[in-house]
Amino acid sequence: QVQLVESGGGLVQAGGSHSLSCAASGIIFRWNIMGWYRQAPGKQRELVATITRDGITNHGDSVKGRFTISRDMQNTVDLQMNSLKLEDTAVYYCYGERVGGGEYWGKGTLVTVSS
């Protein structure tokens, strides 16, 4: 069984930086796309950033220029968050799309940005 496990959530001050990490455990898959989504209270889940096996990234408009996604050649994907805003407060979910099909989600990690 494959699990995506996020780490790094917590309380951060506005204007500060923070990072999240996600590691895949269990059966080793090759991942086509890995990434991060987030869901704020009362809002729909939205794209934060994704990265392909070839390193092509896609960042959501609300985080462009502030957040950076990266991954290693194995099963981890990281998110560096800079210039955090109050509206970045959300549960952040790790996402993975297997080569050959199949989507997986982590359970989420809460990031709270305080003033």
C-alpha positions as MATLAB code, in Angstrom:
seq = 'QVQLVESGGGLVQAGGSHSLSCAASGIIFRWNIMGWYRQAPGKQRELVATITRDGITNHGDSVKGRFTISRDMQNTVDLQMNSLKLEDTAVYYCYGERVGGGEYWGKGTLVTVSS';
ca = [
       0.000    0.000    0.000;
       1.273    3.418   -0.917;
       1.111    6.332    1.466;
       2.030    9.933    0.948;
       3.069   11.435    4.262;
       3.382   15.171    4.728;
       5.531   16.819    7.339;
       6.386   20.361    8.356;
       3.044   21.926    9.131;
       2.797   24.412   11.950;
       2.353   28.001   13.022;
       4.251   30.653   11.085;
       4.314   34.438   11.226;
       3.172   36.446    8.273;
       6.069   37.461    6.102;
       8.093   34.496    7.201;
       9.228   31.330    5.500;
       8.417   27.711    6.035;
       8.855   24.433    4.227;
       6.841   21.285    3.780;
       7.990   17.859    2.748;
       6.182   14.811    1.459;
       7.543   11.317    1.244;
       6.013    8.286   -0.358;
       6.200    5.075    1.565;
       5.170    1.540    0.905;
       5.419    0.077   -2.543;
       7.902    2.064   -4.584;
       6.251    3.619   -7.589;
       7.558    5.848  -10.253;
       5.723    9.098  -10.030;
       4.683   11.026  -13.090;
       3.581   14.142  -11.253;
       3.922   15.098   -7.609;
       2.644   18.213   -6.003;
       0.783   20.164   -3.380;
      -2.782   21.332   -3.066;
      -4.371   23.216   -0.214;
      -7.775   23.809    1.268;
      -8.608   26.769    3.441;
     -11.634   26.760    5.743;
     -14.814   27.210    3.759;
     -13.012   27.086    0.421;
     -12.423   24.525   -2.270;
      -9.172   22.663   -2.625;
      -6.819   24.559   -4.909;
      -3.581   23.948   -6.709;
      -0.433   25.120   -4.982;
       2.212   23.597   -7.230;
       3.045   20.481   -9.192;
       6.234   19.123  -10.686;
       6.708   16.478  -13.337;
       9.351   13.793  -13.611;
      11.197   16.062  -15.996;
      11.176   18.887  -13.488;
       8.545   20.996  -15.177;
       6.736   23.008  -12.542;
       3.356   24.637  -12.383;
       2.566   27.048   -9.572;
      -0.852   28.399   -8.722;
      -1.372   32.093   -9.348;
      -1.771   32.877   -5.681;
       1.682   31.527   -4.807;
       3.756   32.382   -7.878;
       6.953   34.120   -6.946;
       6.614   33.120   -3.293;
       6.461   29.319   -3.206;
       8.823   26.888   -4.894;
       8.289   23.193   -5.431;
      11.097   20.695   -5.826;
      11.520   16.938   -5.879;
      14.253   14.403   -5.818;
      14.538   11.496   -8.212;
      12.848    9.168   -5.814;
       9.722    9.709   -3.840;
       9.895   13.033   -2.069;
       8.550   16.437   -2.945;
       9.198   19.625   -1.033;
       7.536   23.011   -0.905;
       9.446   26.114    0.104;
       7.095   28.884    1.150;
       8.340   32.451    1.442;
       6.618   35.755    2.172;
       3.748   33.938    3.803;
       0.400   35.685    4.017;
      -2.569   35.187    6.309;
      -4.489   33.786    3.356;
      -1.947   30.980    3.005;
      -3.465   29.398    6.081;
      -4.806   26.032    4.967;
      -4.430   22.304    5.131;
      -1.775   21.354    2.596;
      -2.134   18.038    0.828;
       0.548   16.084   -0.964;
      -0.470   14.641   -4.317;
       1.042   12.010   -6.529;
       0.149   10.595   -9.907;
       1.719    7.257  -10.704;
       3.327    6.404  -13.984;
       0.750    4.128  -15.544;
      -2.146    5.697  -13.701;
      -3.492    6.162  -10.217;
      -3.732    9.204   -8.008;
      -2.773    9.358   -4.361;
      -3.297   11.920   -1.653;
      -1.741   12.487    1.729;
      -3.843   13.140    4.803;
      -2.798   16.770    4.927;
      -0.799   19.013    7.202;
      -2.045   22.297    8.648;
      -0.146   25.510    8.069;
      -1.383   28.472   10.075;
      -0.061   31.925    9.289;
      -0.474   34.442   12.089;
      -0.149   38.214   12.130;
];
